Amino acid sequence: MTTRYFTSTAYHPNVLLLRRTKEADQAFVSGVWRPTPSLVDWEAGNGDFVDEITEEQARAFAPEAFT
């Protein structure tokens, strides 16, 4: 499974970077990847605030998440 990236505006005014890996769904918060239920909620139709983006877009949005 390839890592997929998303942004979430559920935490307005902040936009968060989310990722789905083989192991977990995570949000990049305060410089650390943390578990999140946001992507499961989105899949269930309860998260219109989530948008899938490319890895390139994710790297441009939050380069510190890739160091």
N, C-alpha and C positions, 0 to 999 in steps of 0.2 A: 504494500500500500504506500502510495506517495503522500507526503505531508501536504495537506491543503491549508490555505490561509484565508482568513476572513477579517472583516472589520465589524465592529459593533458600536452603534450609537445609543445603546440602552443605558449607558452611563453618562448621558449628556450632562455637562457640555463636553466631556472627554470622549474621544473615539478610541476604542481599545483594539489592539491586534489580537486575534484569536488564531489558534492552529489546531488541526486535528491530525494526530499521528496514529500509528498502529496501536500505541499503548494508551493514549489519553487525549481528551479535549482540554486545551489550556488557553489561558488569557495571559498576556504579558502585562503585568501590573507592578509598578515601582521597581522596574529593572529585573524582575524574576518571572519565570513562567509558573503559573499557578493553575490548579484544576478548576474547571468551570462547567456548569450545566447548560450554558448558553446555546451550544450547538445542538444538543439533544432537544432542547426547547424549540429551537428553530426548525429542526426536522419535523417536529410534531405540529408545526404550523402556529406556534406561539411566539415567534420571534421575527417580526417583520423588520427589525432593526439590524439584522445581520446580512452582510453582503460578501459573497466570495470574491477574492482577488487572487492575482497571480503571485508567485513567489517574488518575482521582480518588483511588483508593486508593494509587497510586504517589506522587502528590503529597503525600498525607498522611504516607506512610511515610518519604519522603526529600525534603522540600521543597528541600534544597540541590542536588539533582540537576536542578532546573528553573530555576536562576538563571543 
